[in-house]
Amino acid sequence: MLKVDCLSVGPLQSNCYILHNDCNSAVIIDPGDDFNKIDNHVGRNNYSVEAIIFTHGHFDHIGAGELLFDKYLCKVYVHADDAQMLSDSYLNLS
């Protein structure tokens, strides 16, 4: 069964969702700027992070993405039109 955890993260308190199954495989959606909060939640629940999904490239949805990727070395998904926003502060409004 698929379950969803919702965390409010970053200065704008954006929603970050963690989808996980009974085997504790997890996908993080929109990891806003709060690496420690997300990482602590993953650790407390013994999740195995398989992927990060960005619904779009604004700063309040991508802030912890790089740190999470560096730690979990998982797949990253973003729409091709938003891919450049992940590394361009002008485009992601940060």
C-alpha positions in Angstrom: 0.0 0.0 0.0 1.3 3.5 -0.9 1.3 6.0 1.9 2.0 9.8 1.9 3.8 11.9 4.5 3.5 15.7 4.2 6.1 18.0 5.7 6.0 21.8 5.7 9.5 23.0 4.8 11.5 26.1 4.2 10.8 29.8 4.9 7.5 29.7 2.9 6.4 26.4 4.5 5.9 24.7 1.2 4.6 21.1 1.2 7.1 18.4 0.7 5.6 14.9 0.2 7.2 11.6 0.8 5.5 8.7 -0.8 6.5 5.3 0.7 5.4 1.7 0.5 5.3 -1.2 3.0 8.9 -2.0 2.1 10.0 1.5 3.1 11.0 2.5 -0.4 10.4 6.2 -0.7 10.1 9.1 -3.2 10.5 12.7 -2.1 8.4 15.3 -4.0 9.3 19.0 -3.8 12.1 19.0 -1.2 11.9 22.7 -0.2 14.7 24.3 1.7 14.9 22.2 4.8 17.3 19.4 4.4 17.6 18.5 8.1 13.9 18.2 8.6 13.4 16.0 5.5 16.5 13.9 6.2 15.6 13.4 9.9 12.1 12.2 8.9 13.6 9.8 6.3 16.0 8.5 9.0 13.4 8.1 11.7 11.2 6.1 9.4 14.0 4.0 7.9 13.0 5.0 4.4 15.1 4.0 1.4 15.0 7.0 -0.9 14.7 5.9 -4.5 14.0 9.2 -6.2 13.4 12.9 -5.9 10.7 14.5 -8.0 10.4 18.3 -8.6 6.9 19.4 -9.8 8.6 22.6 -10.9 11.8 24.5 -10.5 11.1 27.4 -8.0 13.4 27.7 -5.0 10.7 26.8 -2.5 10.3 23.4 -4.1 14.0 22.6 -4.9 16.0 24.0 -2.0 17.1 20.7 -0.3 17.3 18.7 -3.6 21.0 18.9 -4.1 21.9 17.9 -0.5 19.4 15.0 -0.6 20.7 13.8 -4.0 24.3 14.0 -2.6 23.3 11.9 0.4 21.0 9.3 -1.2 22.4 9.2 -4.8 18.9 8.6 -6.1 17.2 9.3 -9.4 16.0 12.9 -10.0 13.0 13.8 -12.1 12.0 17.2 -13.4 10.2 18.3 -16.5 12.6 19.2 -19.3 11.3 22.8 -19.4 12.2 23.3 -15.8 15.6 21.4 -15.7 17.7 24.6 -16.1 15.9 26.1 -13.1 17.6 23.6 -10.8 21.0 25.3 -11.2 20.1 28.9 -12.2 19.2 31.2 -9.3 17.7 33.8 -11.7 15.3 31.3 -13.1 14.4 29.6 -9.8 13.9 33.0 -8.1 16.4 32.4 -5.3 
